Amino acid sequence: MTKKQGNGAQIKKDSKAKRIIMDILMVFFLLVAAGSAAYIGIYYYNSSKSEKQFDDLKEEFVEDYEDEQGNEAYVDIQVGDENYKIFKKYSRLYEQNQDFIGWLTIDGTGIDYPVMYTPEDEEYYLHKSFEKEYSASGTLFIDTSSVPTGNVTDNILIYGHNMKSGTMFHGLLDYQTEEFYQNHQYIQFDTLEGEGTYKVIAAFYTQVYSDDDTAHYHYYDFFDAGNEEDFDEYVQFVKSNTAYTIPETAEYGDQLITLSTCAYHVKNGRFVVVAKKIEE
């Protein structure tokens, strides 16, 4: 075999090897793409399934929940040996699950969900449905340092996932624009004690810091103001971090809710919306 023939054979051998490698890579990338497509499909299917379950819960609202004078009506619910007086509208939901504490709605958005409260296990509903089954979407839940009924804390902190499908608390991020805020200033948060309307006073990006951090204000540690100064400090923090001007503010003695979800502008990022209870 001549040197030229030898080089030609080597070239053919190298070309064949390259084709084999390319074929292997092609199969690999096709499998990755198929796996990714399957994952996305399953993700959106499960998200849609969760939304359907939440919609079904709305069928359990008691429509006739006012007395003859047009006031909120209450019913007695027996759970084990305990008797509870419950806002009639949500009595059926409470009978199904005693972790249910209220319902949160922001008109004009997809945020319209039950809110759970498990003081002994704060994150129980992080990945559980109302029916206590596994759910990637989870269910909105209240921080255990908050007290949503009875001797209510100054601030009720509610958590929810920022789902890529646009569900749960993903819609909160729309409050980063003033235009959205102008058209969605009110939040409805009802509890087992009755209806509650809140007006937005702040919306901002922030983050969660380490427990030993003392250089930053931790919005997630404010529940009860020891005094007017503590309350004003919280209000000043949330308003000063809002990217646009919101005329509405809060004063010591006002009842607040803080809605918190994950954001990805920094490590452990959060997007937060704060609103105060108003009289209608």
C-alpha positions, 0 to 999 in steps of 0.5 A: 500500500502506498503512502497516499493509499494509506492516508486515504484509508485513514481519512475514511476511517476517521470520517466513519468514526466522526459520523458514529460520534455525530450519530451518538450525539444526535441520539443523545440530544434527541433523548434530552429534548424528549425528556425535557418535553416530557418533563414540561408536559407533566409539569403543566399537566400537574399544574392544570390538575391542581388548578382544577382541584382549587376550582372545585373547592369553590363549589363548596362555598355556601352562597347564602351566607348572610342573615336576614339583616344582611350581616355575615352569618355563622354556624356551629361546627363540631370537630371531635369534642370541640365546637367552633363558630365558623363564617358560614360561607366557608363552613363546608371547606372547614368541615373537610379540612380543619387546616383551612383558615381562609380564602385569598383573591385578587380580582383580575388575576389568577390568584384565587386560592384557599389559605392553610394554617398549621402552627405545628408544621409551618411548611406542611402545605409547601407541596401538598394540596388541600386534600393533603396529597402531594402537589408541586404547586402546594397550597398557600400557607401562613407563617406560624408566627402569624395568628390569623384569627382570634387575637390576630397579629399586626401582620399575617404573612402568607407564602405561595409558590412562584410557579412557572406555569403562571399559577399560585403566587406567580401573579404577584410579580406583576405588581412590579409595575405601577400600571398593574398596581393601579388596576389591582389595588385591592386584595380580598382575604377572608378568614373563618371569622368573616370577610376582609378587604385589604388595600396594597401599600407596597410591592418590592423585590428583596431577599432572605438573609442568614439567621445571623445577619444584622446588616439588613431588615428582615421583613419576614420577622415582623408579626406584632409591633411592640410599639408604634416605632416598630410598626412604622419601621416595617411600613417605612421599609416596605414602602421605601423599597417599592419602585414607584409611589403608592399614596396609601400607607398604614398607621399603628393599629392597622391590620396588615397582610404580607404576601411572599413568593420566590424571585430569582433576581438574587440568591434567596430572592423574594417578591413581596406585596403588603396590604392593609385592611380597610373598612368597606 
